[in-house]
Amino acid sequence: MHLVLTGGGTGGHIYPALAIAEAFATEPAFAPLIVDFIGTRGGLEARIVPAAGLRLHTVRAAPLARALRLSLVRTFAINVLGVFDALRVLHRLEPDVVIATGGYVSLPVVAAMRLVRALGRSRARIAVLEPNAAAGLTNRLVAPLVDEVWYAIPPSTRGLRAREAVVGIPVRSSMRRAMSQAEARAALGLPAVATVIVVIGGSQGARSINDAVAGYVEAGVPSGIHVLVIAGERDFALLAGRLAGRADATVVSYLEDPRSAYAAADLVVARAGASTLGELAATATPALLVPYPFATADHQGHNARAYAAGGGARVVADRGLDARRLRAELTAALEPTVLAGMRAAARRASAVDPRATIVTRVKAWSISNADPT
C-alpha cells in the first residue's frame, strides 16, 4: 500500500498523522507499505515530519480568509497554485490511500486527489480526520470531497451522517506503553509518596496557566502535594527562577517523551488541544482542562466540554484564572471520590485504540469491490 498523509500548521494536525503512519507500519495487510507526507515548506510539519523519518513533499497553501477582503484573492490564488503543486506530487506518488488530518494544506491536496480520480487516473480512497469537536473551515470544505469523514470527538450539535464515523484521537504507540507510577516518578525525580499534579501548558498560549500555578505554589502547596510544571521554552526561565529551591515543585522546559509525566500524575492540568486530549485518553489520566481562549472558533472550548462530558476531566475557563481560583479547582478535583470517578471514566476512554479503529476502516476499503465515487 502507498499511503499519503497531509496536514499541518499545528501539532494537533501533525501528530495524529504520524500516529496513523506508525499504526499502518505494523499492519501486515498493508505490507509492503510506502508512506509519504504532503505539507508546506514553512509549516511546523517541515521540522517534525522529517524528524519522524517520513518523506515530506511540499506544496503551496495559505490559510483561508474568513472575510471578503483583498487577502481573499491572494489566498485563493495561492491555494489554486497549491492544487497544481499537489497534482504533480500525486502523479509521481500514485497513492492508494490519502488521509488528511487538517490544516489549510489539506484543501489543495484533497482537491487535487479528487480531480485525479474524476479524470479516471486513480482509484485512491480519501479520508479526512477532524481532530477537534468543532470542525475547522478547511475540513468543512474538504468533507464533501472525501470518501469518509472521521471525527476524533463526536459532533456536538448533531448525529453522524452517512460516510462519517467517530474514531478518536490517534496517538503514537509509546503513549500506550505500560509504565508504573513508581517507575515514572523515579525517572522524573519526583517523590514516590505524594499526590502529583502535572501541569502541561505547552509552549504557546500557556502563560495564564503557568502564572496561576506559580502563584499557587508560592502561596504554599498543601501537605503531600508535589507539582511538576512542564513550562515550555518561553516560560521556563521565569518559572524556574520563581520556584527555585522549592521541595514541593519541579520545573522542566520540555519532555521528549511525555508518557512518564502522565504515568506519574494523579491529575494533569492542561490546555484542550486535540493531541493533549488524545494523550490523556490513551494514558487514562484525569485532568483539569483550561481551554486556550483565543483558539480559532473556540475549538479548544468545544474540545474540553465534549471530552469532559465523558467524566474524565473537569473544565476551568481561562478568563480570570489566578492562584486562588486554581487552588479551589484543584481542591475540588482532588477530593477522593471526585478523583476516583474521573480516573474510572478516563480508563473507560482508554479502552479503545483509535489507531486500530482507523486501520480497520481502511482494511475494509482494501477488500471492498466497490469503486470510489
N, C-alpha and C positions, 0 to 999 in steps of 0.2 A: 504493500500500500504506500502511496505517496500522499502524505498529509501536509497541507499548507495551513499555517496558523497566521492570523493577522489581528492586530490590536496594538494599543499603545497609549502613550501620554502619561498614564499613572500606573503604579504598581498593581492597583486593583484590576486593571485590564491585562497586564503582562503576566503576573504570576499565575493566575488561573490557566493561561495558555501553556505555560511551562509545565504545570502540573498535568495537564492533558497529554502533552508530549511524553512525559515520563510514564504515564499510565499506558499509553499506546505501545511504548517500547517494551513493556513486559507482557504484552498480549500476543500469544503465538499465532492467533488468527490473522494478525496484521503483518506478520513477517513474510518477506523482508520489508522493513519499514524505512522510509525516507521521510525526513521532516525538514521543512523549510518555513521560515518566518518572514512575513512581509510587514514592514513598518516604515517609519520615517527616519531620515538622517539625523534630525535634531531632537527626536523624542527620547524619553528615558529608555526605550527599548534598544536604542543604538549602543548602550552600555551593557544592559542586563542580558539581552539575548545572546550576544557572542560569548559573554562570560559563562553562560549556561551550556555552551558547546553547540549551539544551533546556528545554522547559516542564516544570515539576515540579508534580505533584499529590500531596497528602499524605493519608495515612490513618493511623489509629491502629494501633499494633502494639507488642508487647513481647517481649523475649527469653523463650524457652521455659524454664520452670523444669525442672530436672533431678532434683528430689526432691519427694516428697509433703510439702507444707507449705502454710501459709496463702497464700503468694505464688502458688502454683499456681492458686488460684481467681481471684485478681486478674489473672494473666497470661491465663488462659482468657477472662475477661470482656473484657479489652482487645482481644484478637485477634478475638473474636466481633464486637465493635463495629467492628473494622477490616474485617471481611468486608462489613458493611453499608456502610461508607465506600467500599470498593472497588467494590461493586455500583453505587453511584451514579456513581462516576467512569467505570467501564467502560460503563455505559449511555449516558453522554454521549459517550464517545470512539468506541465501536463499532470496536475494533481488528480487524485481520486476523490479526496475529501477536502473541503475548505471549511475551517471553523474560525469565525470571528468572535473576539471576546470584548469588543467595544473600543471606544476611542475613535476619533474622527478619521483615522486612516482606514477603518473598516469599510467606509462608504465607497470610495473608489475601487477598492479591491473586490468587494462583493458585487458591485455594479458591473465590473469588468468580467467577473466569472459568470454572471448571469447572461451577459451579452455573448460570451463564448458558447454557452450552452444553447442560447437561442439560435445561433448560427450553425448548430449541429456539430461543433468541433470538440465537444466534451460531454460526458455524462456525469461529471463530478457532482457529488452531493454537497449541499451548503447548509451550514447551521450557524446561528448566532447565539452566543451566551450573553444574557443580560445579568451582570453581577449584582446590580442594585435593585432595591424594591421599587424604585421609581425609574422607569426606563429613560435613558438619555435620548436626546434629539437624534443622534446618529443611528442608534439602534431602532428607533421608531421608524426612521426612513428605510432602514435596511430590512426590517421584518417582512414586508411583502415580497422581497426578492429571494428569500431563503426557503429551504425545504422544512426546517424546523426552527422554532424559537425555544431556547432553553432558559428557564429562569432559575437563578440561584435562590431567590426568595419569592414565594407566591405573590402575584399581583394583588395589591391591597384593595383595589376598587372593583374587581370583577372576577369571575371564574375563568378557567382555562378555555381557550378556543381550540379548534382543530389545528394540528401542527404545533401545538405548544405543550411543554412539559416542564415540571419542576425537577431539577437535578441537584440543587445545592451548589455550594461554592467549592470547586476543586482546589486542593492544596497539595503540596509535594508530600511524598510518602514519609519523609523524615518527621513531619508533624504528627504522624500516627504511630511513630516508633514508641514502643513501651519504654517508659522511663520512670523510675520510682521517685517519689518526692525527696527521699533521703539522698539519692544519687544526684538529683538536680541541685539540691541545696549545697551539697558538698562541692559540686563543680563551680558554683557561683560564689562560694564563700559566705553563705547565709547560715544563720543559726538553725540547728536541726530541730529545736523545740521552740516554735514561735508561730504566731499567725502571720503569714507573709502576704503582704499586699504588693502586687507588681503593677507599676504604672508604665503603660506603653503609649506615650503621647505621639511618638513619631517625630520626624524631622521637620514636618510642615504643619503649621496651624495648631501647635500644642502648647503655646506659651501660657494660655489661661490655665490649663491643667497643671503644668509644671509650677507655675506661681502658686496655685492653690495648694499643691502638695508640699511645696517648700514651707509655706506658712503653717500648714498642718503639722509638719514635723517640728518646726521651730517652736510652736506653741506647746509641744510636749506630747509625744506619742503615748497612748495608753500602754500600761504594762503588758508585756507579752506579745506586742506587735512589732514587726520589722517591715520597713518599706524599701523595696527595690525600685529605683527610678531609672528607666531606660530613656534618657533625656533627649536624645538626638544630638547631632553635632552642633546645631545652632545654640542650644541652651546648656550644653554640658558644662562648660567652664563656669557659667554663672551658678548653676545648681551645685556643682562640686564645691565651689567656694562657700556658698551659703550653708551647706550641710557638712562641711569638713569636720572630721573628728567625732561625729556623732556615732554612737554604738547602735542606734535604732534605725539607721538608714544607710543604704548603699546606692551610689550613683554611678552609672556607666553611660557611655555615649551611645553604644550600639552593640548588638549581639548578632554575630553572623548567622547563628542558628538559634532562633528564639524558643525552640522546643523546651530547653531547660528552664526558661523563665516561666512558661505555662505549667510545667510539671512541678515547679517549686511553689507555685502560687496557691493560696487559699482563695484569693479574689484578685481579679485583674481590673484595673481602671484604664479605659482605652477610648479612642475615637471609634467610629462605627463605619469605617471603610469596609469594602467587600472582603479584602484579603484578611483583615483582622477578624471579621466575623467568621470567615472560613476556618481560621486557625483556632478560634475559641470553640467552634463546633467540633473540630477534629480532635482537640485535646480535652474536651468535656470540662471546660473551665468556667466557673461562674464569673460574671462580670458586672461592673458598673460602667455603663456606656455614656459618654459625653459627646454627642454628635458635633462635628465641626459646623458651626453656624453659617459659614459662607460657602458651603458646598453647593454646586450647581443644582438648582431646583430642589434644594434641601434634601438631596438624596440620602445623606447620612442620617437625617432625622427619620426619613421613611425606613431606612435600613434598621435603625435602632428599635423603632417601635414594632416593626414586623418580627425582628429577632426576639425581642423581649416578650412578645405575645406567647412564645413557646415556654416561657418560665425560666430560662437560663440566665436572664440578665435583668437589671433594672436600668432605667433611663434617667439621666440628670441633664437638664438644659445647661448649655454653656453660659447663657446670659446670667450674670450676677454670681458666677461661681467664685467662691473665695474659700479661705481656710476653714472658716466657721461652718459654712454650708457643707463643704466636703466632709468635715468631721461628722456632722449629723447624718449625712447619707451613708458614710462608711459604718457608723454605729448601727444604723438600721439594717444594712445589708449583712453585717457580720453577726447579727443576732442568730444563735444556733439553729433555730427552726427555719428561719428565712434562708440562711446559707445552705442548709441541708436540702431544702426544696429546690433552690437554684442548681445545686450540684446534681440532684437527681434528674432535673429537666435537661441539664447540659449533657448528661450521659445518654439520655434518650436521643438527643440531637446527634451525638457522635456515632450512633449505631449504624448509620447508612454512610457509605463512602461515595461522594458524588462522582469521583473518577470512575468507579465501577459502573455507576448508572450511565454515564456518558459512553463508556466502552460498549455496554450492552446495546444502547441505541444505535451506535454506528455499526456494530456487528449485524444488527437487523437489516440495515441498509445493504450490507455486503451480500446477504443471502436473498434479498428481495429481487424478484424478476421484473418488477415494475420500473419503467424508465422514469427518471426525474422529469418534472414538467417545468 
